[in-house]
Amino acid sequence: MNIDFANLTKAYLEHKEGIDYSINSVISSSRFIMGQEINELEAALQEYTGSKYAITCSSGTDALLLAMMAIDIKPGDEIITSPFTFIATAETIAFLGAIPVFVDINEETYNIDTNLIEEKISKKTKAIMPVSLFGQIADMDEINELAEKYKLAVIEDAAQSFGATYKGNKSCNLSTIGCTSFFPAKPLGCFGDGGALFTDDENLADKIKSMRIHGQTERYIHKYVGIGGRLDTLQAAVLLEKLKYYDNDIKRRHNVAMYYNQKFGNSIIRPFIKKENTSVWAQYSIRIKKRDTLQVKLKEKGIPTAVHYPKPLHLQECFGYLGYKKGAFPVSEKISNEIMSLPMNPYITNEEINYIVNEIKSLI
Ligand SMILES: *Cc1c(COP(=O)(O)O)cnc(C)c1O
């Protein structure tokens, strides 16, 4: 067997007709920049999440950047976040000259441990940036409560959790600003880079809309220092089409995860989803003591795996200046050594899952 990790080709072929039609309409109109599909997609994203304003942009990374620009993050400001995430989360904080202040994660959900946040809040703290990792939303009530107490903004890094729910409410609509990514391998992916921001605050929405187009309020009139951060109309067209059947994709991902769970039984530490959450399964990640050798053996059997993430951010060279030492965040460090993601997408078959689980069980 030769298993595909993300099955992006199958995902396209199953809906080829609609997607091709959507793409061709953009090409025929030649409205490549800010065509009508951008407005249509933003309306659809608002409806989907329940958020008052959705603003599309060039990537998940730029969504985080725009969110912090919109709340006036300045050099020296502190933003509390998780060290167990993709680099973009903390990189965008540092890019603005602000300081990522890390807080360790919960050992079962891998999301920020809300019991450890308050002791890190200082006079310089401006925001908390929880990451909804692997498709499961962080403990937003606790985070929002702390934010209210200390007058902080909350920016959800929802790059992996678009479509997930927390106590019945959708990811991206749970905080001051929600940010997501439409990178091809995310649960809702386009055919290149893409992202979006969500907020209920009209002033923030206006500012973000302006900042993604060089801070302009009208053509060649610039109120803010912004960025070139628009989403391509072609990507909006792809997303408009894919959003139509996205709930079905989520259902299929859920079924895949449940089948993995059932097959593994208690032979392995499998993902834990809290009862107030539904996950969109951006990753199905298990924990393995001798992970690196297992990965090599699985590859020989045609089973691709990935590690999200092998090195927590506080130990990355680029953040050396922050002065964190090994041992600073023991849970993040332990999980980084053990975590391993298995093929996860709506198109993987039970036969493939049987094969993957049997091979893993025979090798550990
Ligand atoms: C993918 C990802 C991002 C960045 O999104 P891009 O669209 O690739 O720029 C940010 N944060 C997390 C947690 C991610 O997984």
The ligand as an SDF file (V2000), in Angstrom:
LIG
                    3D

 15 15  0  0  0  0  0  0  0  0999 V2000
   -0.7500   27.0250    9.3260 C   0  0  0  0  0  0  0  0  0  0  0  0
   -0.6700   27.7900   10.5800 C   0  0  0  0  0  0  0  0  0  0  0  0
   -0.4430   29.1720   10.5960 C   0  0  0  0  0  0  0  0  0  0  0  0
   -0.0760   29.9610    9.3750 C   0  0  0  0  0  0  0  0  0  0  0  0
   -0.9470   29.8610    8.2950 O   0  0  0  0  0  0  0  0  0  0  0  0
   -0.3970   30.1170    6.8150 P   0  0  0  0  0  0  0  0  0  0  0  0
   -1.6530   30.2500    6.0130 O   0  0  0  0  0  0  0  0  0  0  0  0
    0.4250   28.9350    6.4380 O   0  0  0  0  0  0  0  0  0  0  0  0
    0.3920   31.3740    6.8230 O   0  0  0  0  0  0  0  0  0  0  0  0
   -0.4810   29.8300   11.8090 C   0  0  0  0  0  0  0  0  0  0  0  0
   -0.7160   29.1900   12.9590 N   0  0  0  0  0  0  0  0  0  0  0  0
   -0.9330   27.8600   12.9950 C   0  0  0  0  0  0  0  0  0  0  0  0
   -1.2210   27.2040   14.3000 C   0  0  0  0  0  0  0  0  0  0  0  0
   -0.9000   27.1100   11.8100 C   0  0  0  0  0  0  0  0  0  0  0  0
   -1.0980   25.7840   11.8540 O   0  0  0  0  0  0  0  0  0  0  0  0
  1  2  1  0
  2  3  1  0
  2 14  2  0
  3  4  1  0
  3 10  2  0
  4  5  1  0
  5  6  1  0
  6  7  2  0
  6  8  1  0
  6  9  1  0
 10 11  1  0
 11 12  2  0
 12 13  1  0
 12 14  1  0
 14 15  1  0
M  END
$$$$
